[in-house]
């Protein structure tokens, strides 16, 4: 079955860049997403990328997709303390709208 | 993006009772709604998918008689946890999807924390 994996924890200093990595198994996924979850809250869609793209940039966020290696990354430039949260990557099954989530990466931004 | 609300945001109930959680789309016609559960420090697991006016499709391992889903309108879906037990304590999150403006993104509600004592 499909599987999405992420590293569990990342700590960076305020102002540095953060890179959160994700690997997935379903090569037929057409959309790949990054969501942010703050404590006790639901998920906020940050960005998504189509599988036929290699890169997408949106302000401080850069998504890189290596389809050959089934590797997705999210880079946050000039990381701020407000970026501290859990970040989930998710792939969407090609045949449905079902999302398969990774385990989440907890990002801690140190002042 | 669409605005999704859930009610209640937090509920505590006694073992054996039933609890209803509402998911509302405030500004969007939600043709499809999803229900997820999230255990502490874990990822979201899809429980079921419901389309307006039809029966929900449950994921493998999710008891449909225990988790009753009703998607009666394009703006409201409810999840009823029947005969709740402590192991049902979790964070329940809904998401909605509809076809409009060329988007098929899912928009998530803020979640409902259920504690069963």
Contacts between the chains, C-beta under 8 A, distances in Angstrom:
chain1	res1	chain2	res2	distance
A	35	B	108	7.7
A	40	B	111	7.4
A	40	B	113	7.4
A	41	B	110	5.7
A	41	B	111	6.7
A	42	B	4	7.6
A	42	B	6	7.8
A	42	B	93	5.4
A	42	B	108	4.2
A	42	B	109	5.3
A	42	B	110	4.4
A	42	B	111	4.7
A	43	B	44	7.4
A	43	B	93	7.0
A	43	B	95	7.7
A	43	B	108	4.2
A	44	B	108	7.5
A	45	B	1	7.0
A	45	B	105	6.1
A	45	B	106	7.6
A	45	B	107	7.3
A	45	B	108	7.7
A	48	B	105	7.2
A	88	B	43	6.6
A	88	B	44	7.2
A	96	B	49	7.9
A	97	B	32	6.5
A	97	B	49	7.7
A	97	B	97	5.9
A	97	B	104	6.5
A	97	B	106	7.2
A	98	B	34	7.9
A	98	B	46	6.1
A	98	B	49	6.9
A	99	B	34	7.7
A	99	B	44	8.0
A	99	B	46	7.0
A	99	B	106	6.4
A	101	B	43	4.6
A	101	B	44	4.8
A	101	B	45	7.8
A	102	B	43	6.3
A	103	B	42	7.0
A	103	B	43	4.8
A	104	B	42	7.8
A	104	B	43	5.5
